[in-house]
Amino acid sequence: MSQDTIDLLKVLAATALVFAAGTLVMLYVIYLMAQYGADLPMVGSLPLRAPPEMVPLLADNRIFTTLAAVHVTATGLALLISSHTVDMALLITSKAVAVVIVALLGFVGGHMIYLQLTENASFALAPLSPVLVALVGFLVLSTLLSVPTLRGLGNLRFAVAIGLVVMGPMLLVWL
């Protein structure tokens, strides 16, 4: 495992913990403000039930699938040309999307912990499986299938590029 991959995994772990803790603290502050300061201006209107509405949106969202399909196609096109800037743009994008996905999963984790502590609700991870698949996909796109890695294949990269350009649209149908 390369140092870049290890650093990415550290960033992802830190992001998940920070967003889970931040969500948990935020929800408890909202809860306490609603309980003890409801008569204060603007405090009584804090939406204590708004965060749960985002969980189904995250679980059923196809934006990550679409981004992954476009990224695969763009990786194929980038392999056909020689541009260090495009290579770095795709690498940074795949890592950034992975971090955003982990941040959203951290939010969901913090919210699930809050619901467990306040309402004794059970954890339900099954609806998050599409997001977890997208996370794994973007981790693969930022490590094993990154453009700099695929450039090391020499002239075989042209065949891989054509395969990726064809595979991109197919991902939209499969996923």
C-alpha positions in Angstrom: 0.0 0.0 0.0 1.5 3.3 -1.0 1.9 6.3 1.2 -0.7 8.2 -0.8 -3.3 5.5 -0.1 -2.4 5.4 3.6 -2.7 9.2 3.8 -6.1 9.0 2.0 -7.4 6.4 4.5 -6.2 8.5 7.4 -8.1 11.5 6.0 -11.2 9.4 5.5 -11.1 8.1 9.0 -10.6 11.5 10.5 -13.4 12.9 8.3 -15.8 10.2 9.4 -15.0 10.8 13.1 -15.2 14.6 12.9 -18.5 14.6 11.1 -20.1 11.9 13.3 -19.0 13.8 16.4 -20.1 17.2 14.9 -23.5 15.8 14.0 -24.0 14.3 17.5 -23.0 17.5 19.2 -25.1 19.6 16.8 -28.2 17.4 17.4 -27.8 17.5 21.2 -27.4 21.3 21.1 -30.6 21.6 19.1 -32.3 19.2 21.5 -31.2 21.1 24.6 -32.1 24.5 23.0 -35.5 23.1 22.1 -36.0 21.8 25.6 -34.7 24.7 27.7 -34.9 27.7 25.4 -38.0 27.2 23.3 -39.4 30.6 24.3 -36.3 32.4 23.0 -36.5 34.0 19.5 -35.5 31.6 16.7 -34.6 28.8 19.1 -38.1 27.3 19.2 -38.1 27.0 15.4 -34.9 24.9 15.2 -35.8 21.9 13.0 -35.0 18.9 15.3 -36.5 16.5 12.7 -34.8 17.9 9.6 -31.7 15.8 9.6 -33.5 12.5 9.3 -35.0 13.7 6.1 -31.5 13.7 4.6 -30.8 10.0 5.3 -33.2 8.6 2.6 -32.0 11.2 0.2 -28.4 10.0 0.8 -29.4 6.4 0.6 -31.4 6.7 -2.6 -29.3 9.3 -4.4 -27.9 8.3 -7.8 -25.6 11.3 -8.0 -22.6 9.2 -6.9 -23.3 6.5 -9.5 -23.5 9.2 -12.2 -20.3 10.8 -11.0 -18.6 7.4 -11.0 -19.7 6.7 -14.6 -18.6 10.1 -15.8 -15.3 9.7 -14.0 -14.7 6.3 -15.6 -15.4 7.7 -19.0 -13.2 10.8 -18.3 -10.4 8.5 -17.1 -10.5 6.7 -20.5 -10.4 9.9 -22.4 -7.5 11.2 -20.2 -5.5 8.0 -21.1 -5.9 8.8 -24.8 -4.3 12.2 -24.4 -1.2 13.3 -22.5 -2.0 15.9 -19.9 -0.6 16.0 -16.4 -3.2 18.6 -15.5 -6.1 16.4 -16.5 -4.5 13.5 -14.7 -4.2 15.4 -11.5 -7.8 16.9 -11.8 -9.2 13.4 -12.0 -7.1 12.1 -9.1 -8.1 15.1 -6.9 -11.8 14.7 -7.9 -11.9 11.0 -7.0 -10.3 11.7 -3.7 -12.5 14.7 -2.9 -15.7 12.7 -3.8 -14.6 9.9 -1.5 -14.1 12.4 1.3 -17.5 13.9 0.7 -19.1 10.5 0.8 -17.3 9.7 4.1 -18.4 13.0 5.5 -22.1 12.2 4.6 -21.6 8.7 6.1 -20.2 10.4 9.3 -23.3 12.6 9.4 -25.5 9.5 9.2 -23.4 7.7 11.8 -23.7 10.6 14.2 -27.4 10.8 13.6 -27.8 7.1 14.1 -25.9 7.3 17.4 -28.1 10.3 18.5 -31.3 8.3 17.7 -29.9 5.3 19.5 -29.2 7.4 22.6 -32.4 9.4 22.6 -35.0 7.1 21.1 -33.4 3.7 21.4 -33.8 3.3 17.6 -32.0 0.4 15.9 -29.2 0.9 13.4 -30.2 0.3 9.8 -27.2 0.1 7.5 -28.9 -1.7 4.6 -30.2 1.5 3.0 -26.7 2.9 2.9 -25.3 0.1 0.7 -25.4 2.1 -2.5 -23.4 4.9 -0.9 -20.9 2.3 0.4 -20.5 0.9 -3.1 -19.9 4.4 -4.4 -17.3 4.9 -1.7 -15.5 1.8 -2.7 -15.7 2.7 -6.3 -14.2 6.1 -5.8 -11.5 4.6 -3.6 -10.6 2.3 -6.5 -10.7 5.2 -8.9 -8.3 7.2 -6.7 -5.8 4.3 -6.1 -5.8 1.2 -8.4 -7.5 2.8 -11.4 -6.1 6.3 -11.2 -4.8 7.8 -14.4 -1.2 8.0 -13.2 -1.3 4.3 -12.3 -2.9 3.3 -15.6 -0.3 5.4 -17.5 2.3 2.9 -16.3 0.8 0.3 -18.6 2.6 1.7 -21.6 0.8 1.3 -24.9 -1.7 -1.1 -23.3 -3.2 2.0 -21.7 -4.9 2.8 -25.1 -6.8 -0.5 -25.0 -7.7 0.2 -21.3 -8.8 3.7 -22.3 -11.2 2.4 -24.9 -12.6 -0.1 -22.4 -13.1 2.6 -19.8 -14.9 4.9 -22.3 -17.3 2.0 -23.2 -17.7 1.0 -19.5 -18.7 4.4 -18.3 -22.2 4.5 -19.9 -22.7 0.9 -19.0 -22.2 1.7 -15.3 -25.3 3.9 -15.4 -27.3 1.0 -16.6 -25.8 -1.6 -14.1 -25.8 0.6 -11.1 
